Amino acid sequence: MDFGGGDEIRFERLGRAGVVTLTRPQALNAVTHGMVTALAKALRSWERDDGVDVVVVKAEGRAFSAGGDIMHIYEAGQAGKPPVEFFADEYRLNAYIAGYRKPYVALIDGIVMGGGVGISFHGSHRVMTENAQFAMPEVGIGFFPDVGASHLLPDLGGSFGMYLALTGNRIRYGDALWSGLATHTVKAEDQAGILDRLVLTGDPESVLRGFFVPAMRETDGPALEAIARHFGQASLQDVIDSLERAAGGDEFAAKTLATIRMRSPTSLRVAWRQISAGQTLSMGECMRMEFRILNRMLAGHDFYEGIRAAIIDKGSKPQWRPAGLDAVSETDVDAYFAPLGDRELEL
């Protein structure tokens, strides 16, 4: 079926299922604008099609999707043409998936980050194998946890979502299941069988129940208690202070503090405000908020500097501006959340 997207994404009607396959394995299935617009078209068509009972999204290769096409974003921004419309369409798609009226099953085998999270974790069924790893690492490249992270992460208990947002740390399928990010965990070797059953029955509840394999939580009790204690503080500075007080005799606190200190100070301040605000916002309101932040990030310094350091000059140390949390004022943060006037995101 041709909804566009060229050789980057494939669409098939198989039995009772509409099946989407991400087909950029050499690029770890990084999400492009063409993939976003094609997926949106397919979903709208299948939502109206009485012959489609379930949508299944999967990927070729060793990653589900490692995020967005960062190099394209970097090059466009450096040329003075930041790809705002790509993000607008992506955020609209994220919101659409969150309200999709049919079961939406993401089969996640391998890395899922950034833009990949946006096209999987807002669906009704988030299925992860033992090979899956989840992360929202944006603060490490001078960006912010977008694609609906402000709707997704606040729902995780014990301040686990704030911990993921501010560190960018990866978690495996057990932590994802127990935190509520994943709805099911399965064996990687069973994916073909799961798809066959979904195609035949169109009933994800019964199919996934039959293949479900419990996964143990990877983060132990003391670490979870530490996350809840440190990241449940009333402000970002209080989080830092709490970690600093514990770091002398606590390896977890020391390591976590060291990780946060490598992140963009501006990104940390914005992410704190964003995830905190998301607790009381709808998905649509979250996407409008994120679009406001996005526009300011694309006009700033740290995002391009973060990409330079991580990807272009691999392994070099980013020079954040400002360089410290103390230099990022509340007024600076306010500017990221200010209304866009006639440029607001329309859903």
C-alpha positions in Angstrom: 0.0 0.0 0.0 1.4 3.4 -1.0 0.9 6.2 1.5 4.2 7.8 0.6 7.4 7.5 2.5 9.4 5.8 -0.3 11.8 3.1 0.9 11.9 4.5 4.5 8.6 3.0 5.6 6.4 0.1 4.4 2.6 -0.3 4.8 0.7 -3.6 4.4 -2.8 -4.8 4.9 -2.5 -8.3 6.3 -5.7 -10.0 7.4 -7.3 -7.9 10.2 -4.2 -5.7 10.6 -2.6 -2.7 9.1 1.1 -3.3 9.5 3.7 -0.5 9.4 7.4 -1.4 9.1 10.2 1.2 9.6 12.7 0.4 6.9 15.8 2.6 7.6 17.9 0.0 9.5 21.2 1.6 8.4 20.1 4.8 10.1 18.6 3.0 13.1 15.2 3.9 11.7 15.6 7.5 12.5 12.3 9.3 11.8 12.1 11.6 8.8 9.5 14.1 7.7 8.4 11.7 4.8 7.9 8.9 7.3 5.8 11.1 9.6 3.5 12.3 6.8 3.1 8.8 5.3 2.3 7.2 8.7 -0.3 9.9 9.4 -2.0 9.2 6.0 -2.0 5.4 6.7 -3.5 5.8 10.2 -6.3 8.0 8.9 -7.1 5.6 6.2 -7.1 2.5 8.5 -9.1 4.3 11.2 -12.0 4.6 8.7 -11.5 1.0 7.3 -13.8 -1.5 8.8 -11.5 -4.3 7.7 -8.7 -3.1 9.9 -9.1 -4.0 13.6 -5.6 -3.3 14.8 -2.5 -1.4 13.7 0.9 -2.9 14.3 4.1 -0.8 14.1 7.5 -2.6 13.9 10.9 -2.1 12.5 13.7 -3.7 10.5 17.2 -4.1 12.0 18.6 -3.8 15.5 16.8 -0.7 16.5 13.1 0.2 16.6 14.0 3.9 16.1 16.9 5.8 17.6 15.0 9.1 17.3 14.6 11.8 14.7 16.9 12.5 11.7 19.2 14.8 13.7 21.7 15.5 11.0 19.0 16.8 8.7 17.7 19.0 11.5 21.3 20.3 12.2 22.1 21.1 8.6 18.8 22.8 8.0 19.2 24.9 11.1 22.8 25.9 10.2 21.5 27.0 6.8 19.1 29.3 8.5 16.0 27.2 7.7 15.2 25.2 10.9 12.7 22.5 10.0 9.8 23.7 12.1 7.2 22.1 9.9 8.7 18.7 10.4 8.3 19.0 14.1 4.7 20.5 13.7 3.7 17.4 11.6 5.5 15.1 14.0 3.8 16.5 17.1 0.4 16.4 15.4 1.0 12.7 14.6 2.0 12.1 18.3 -1.3 13.6 19.5 -3.2 11.7 16.9 -1.7 8.4 18.0 -2.6 9.2 21.6 -6.3 9.5 20.6 -6.4 6.8 18.0 -9.7 5.0 18.0 -8.3 1.5 17.2 -5.7 -0.7 19.0 -2.2 0.5 18.2 0.5 -2.1 18.9 4.1 -1.1 18.9 6.5 -4.1 18.7 9.7 -2.7 20.1 12.9 -4.8 19.7 16.1 -2.7 20.2 16.7 0.9 20.9 13.7 3.3 21.1 14.5 7.0 21.7 13.2 10.5 20.9 11.1 10.5 17.7 10.8 6.7 17.9 9.1 7.1 21.3 6.7 9.5 19.8 5.4 7.0 17.3 5.2 4.0 19.7 4.6 4.9 23.4 1.4 7.0 22.8 -0.3 3.9 21.4 -2.6 1.6 23.4 -0.1 -1.4 23.4 3.6 -0.9 24.0 5.3 -4.3 23.6 9.0 -4.6 24.5 11.4 -7.5 24.0 14.5 -8.3 26.1 16.5 -6.4 23.5 14.6 -3.2 23.9 16.1 -0.1 25.5 14.2 3.1 26.2 15.6 6.6 26.6 14.8 10.3 26.2 18.4 11.6 26.0 17.7 15.1 24.7 19.1 17.1 27.5 22.5 15.6 26.6 22.4 17.3 23.2 21.0 20.6 24.3 17.4 19.8 23.4 14.5 18.8 25.6 12.3 15.6 26.0 9.8 16.3 23.2 7.3 14.1 21.1 4.9 14.1 24.0 7.3 13.3 26.8 5.6 16.0 28.9 2.5 13.8 28.8 4.2 10.4 29.1 6.8 10.9 31.8 4.8 12.6 34.6 2.6 9.6 34.9 5.4 7.4 36.0 5.4 6.8 39.8 8.2 7.6 42.2 9.5 10.6 40.2 10.9 8.0 37.7 9.8 10.1 34.7 11.6 13.2 36.0 14.7 11.1 36.6 14.6 9.9 33.0 14.1 13.4 31.6 16.9 15.0 33.6 19.5 12.3 33.2 18.7 10.9 29.7 19.6 7.5 31.1 18.5 4.3 29.3 16.3 1.7 30.8 15.5 -1.9 29.8 12.3 -3.7 29.3 11.7 -4.6 33.0 11.9 -1.1 34.2 9.7 0.0 31.3 7.1 -2.6 32.3 7.1 -1.8 36.0 7.1 1.9 35.5 4.1 1.7 33.2 5.9 2.8 30.0 5.4 -0.7 28.5 2.2 -2.6 28.6 3.6 -6.0 27.8 7.0 -7.8 27.7 7.6 -10.7 25.3 10.5 -12.8 23.9 12.1 -11.4 20.8 11.8 -14.8 19.2 8.0 -14.7 19.5 7.5 -11.5 17.5 6.7 -13.3 14.2 4.2 -15.5 16.0 2.6 -12.4 17.7 2.2 -10.7 14.3 0.7 -13.9 12.7 -1.9 -14.1 15.5 -2.7 -10.3 15.3 -3.2 -10.6 11.6 -5.5 -13.6 12.0 -7.6 -12.4 15.0 -7.2 -8.6 15.1 -7.4 -9.0 18.9 -4.3 -7.7 20.7 -5.6 -8.3 24.2 -5.9 -12.1 23.9 -2.8 -12.4 21.6 -0.5 -10.5 23.9 -1.8 -12.2 27.0 -0.8 -15.5 25.4 2.8 -14.4 24.6 3.4 -12.3 27.8 6.6 -13.1 29.6 7.1 -11.3 33.0 10.2 -9.2 33.2 12.0 -8.3 36.5 12.7 -4.7 37.2 16.3 -3.9 36.6 16.6 -0.9 39.0 16.8 -2.2 42.5 14.7 -1.1 45.5 17.3 1.2 47.1 17.9 3.0 43.8 14.2 3.5 43.2 13.9 4.9 46.7 16.8 7.3 46.0 15.2 8.4 42.7 11.9 9.1 44.5 13.7 11.0 47.3 16.0 13.1 45.1 13.8 13.7 42.0 10.6 14.4 44.0 12.0 17.7 45.3 10.2 21.0 44.9 12.7 22.5 42.4 15.6 21.6 40.2 18.0 23.3 42.6 16.6 21.2 45.4 17.2 18.0 43.3 20.8 19.1 42.8 21.3 19.9 46.5 19.8 16.6 47.5 22.1 14.7 45.2 25.1 16.7 46.4 24.3 16.0 50.1 24.2 12.2 49.4 27.0 12.0 46.8 29.8 11.6 49.4 28.7 8.2 50.6 26.3 7.1 47.9 27.5 5.8 44.5 24.1 6.1 42.9 23.8 9.8 43.9 27.4 10.6 42.9 27.0 8.9 39.4 23.6 10.5 38.8 24.9 14.0 39.8 27.9 13.6 37.5 25.5 12.7 34.6 23.3 15.7 35.2 26.3 18.0 35.3 27.2 17.0 31.8 23.8 18.0 30.5 22.9 21.4 29.0 21.9 23.7 31.9 19.3 25.4 29.7 17.9 22.0 28.7 17.7 20.9 32.4 15.8 24.0 33.5 13.4 23.8 30.6 12.9 20.0 31.0 12.2 20.5 34.7 9.5 23.1 34.0 8.1 21.1 31.1 7.7 17.8 32.9 6.3 19.5 36.0 3.7 21.3 33.9 2.8 18.2 32.1 1.2 16.7 35.2 -1.9 18.8 34.8 -2.1 19.1 31.0 -3.9 17.1 28.3 -1.9 15.5 25.4 -2.9 18.4 23.1 -1.9 21.0 25.6 1.4 19.2 26.1 2.1 19.2 22.4 1.3 22.9 22.1 3.7 23.6 25.0 6.4 21.5 23.4 6.0 23.3 20.1 6.6 26.6 21.9 9.8 25.3 23.4 10.8 23.7 20.1 10.7 27.0 18.3 13.0 28.7 20.8 15.4 25.7 21.0 15.8 25.8 17.2 16.7 29.5 17.4 19.2 28.9 20.2 22.8 27.7 20.7 22.9 24.5 22.8 21.0 22.2 20.4 23.4 22.7 17.5 26.4 22.7 19.9 25.2 19.4 21.4 24.8 17.8 18.0 28.2 19.1 16.9 29.9 17.5 20.0 28.0 14.2 19.9 27.8 13.5 16.2 30.0 15.7 14.1 33.1 15.9 16.4 32.3 12.7 18.1 33.1 12.6 21.7 34.1 16.2 22.1 32.9 18.2 25.1 30.0 20.6 24.3 30.4 24.2 25.3 27.0 25.0 26.7 25.8 28.6 26.8 25.1 29.5 29.5 27.6 27.1 31.1 26.0 26.7 34.5 22.5 26.4 36.0 23.0 29.6 38.0 23.3 31.5 34.8 19.9 30.4 33.5 17.3 32.7 35.1 13.6 32.1 35.5 13.0 34.8 32.9 15.2 32.9 30.5 13.1 29.8 31.1 9.8 31.8 30.8 10.8 32.8 27.2 10.8 29.1 26.1 7.1 28.8 27.2 5.8 32.1 25.9 2.9 32.0 23.4 3.8 32.0 19.7 0.9 34.2 18.5 -0.3 33.1 15.0 2.4 30.4 14.9 0.9 28.2 17.7 0.6 24.5 16.9 -2.8 23.6 15.5 -3.9 20.0 16.1 
